[in-house]
Amino acid sequence: MRCAIVSRSLDLRAYYGAALDRVADRIESIMHPATPSGEDVQMALAWHPPADAFDHYPNLRAVCTIGAGADNVLACPSLRPDIHVVRVVDPAQARLMCGFVLWHVIWHQRQFATYLANQQAQVWKRLRQRRPQDVPVGLLGYGEIGRQVATELAGLGFPVAVWSRTPKAVPTPLRSYHGTDGLFAMLAETEVLVNLLPLTAATRGLLNADVFGAMRKGGYLVQVGRGEHLVEADLLAALDSGQLSGASLDVFATEPLPHGHVFWSHPKIVATPHDACDVSIEAVADTLLATAAAISAGQRPPAAVDRTQGY
Ligand code: GLV
């Protein structure tokens, strides 16, 4: 089976060449655009595909994304309705995300920004410590990754509430909310808001002034969903007014974050380059093999997203 490697933003060969080598006896990978013709290409591995990418492949059956979020492939205008979009589901990725989110929640709870500033000024000052149970965390999104993050935060003693589009059963001591009323009920008791939502028409712009205003004063945002979830001006206003005390941002509406953007240097923002959690070589290789096997058998690949829902 032939697989096209398609990205306008990442050198996928440099990142996932080892996965492509692992499956090379079953799947031949070729760099996009295939020449002279892409007619014998049946699958693709993609991240931020160019708008016309899939026009080159009239017999394409499935596109594997290299991430948990499939939005950038689903938004590609040349993605025909009959092409399956497959996410890489990787338990190791969820563990990386847990570490990343926990680190930022504790950064806020233990006031590390203040320690860092004090160290730089050579100030010896003990701070009043806050127990985890005094810092309620609200999680937006309760998929594979959200479940693990919620469990680990609760294990450290943080009160954890989760919000999702549809009602979800959660184990104690987690609390669960859904729908618009549920969102605002959760926010009323949220100090740290962690965004793990997929990007869909319903979630675009969800991190806005209403949401920040409904949180506990002095709250904190951990943004690891997608840049388009955030209304940037509303975040800056919430930081300026003190409604939020800070934010950790890993994803941005424009990536790479443009040189000179205020988020680079804002004193209340910690910015990282969309690096919270990569999927592993093993998971990419397994996903490619399972997808190739399914489409050869004329079946829907495991982990294919529901294209009407976007995840
Ligand atoms: C990364 O952003 C992912 O979707 O896995």
Residues whose N, C-alpha, C, O or C-beta is under 5 A from the ligand:
A	BS01	GLV	I66 G67 A68 G69 C277
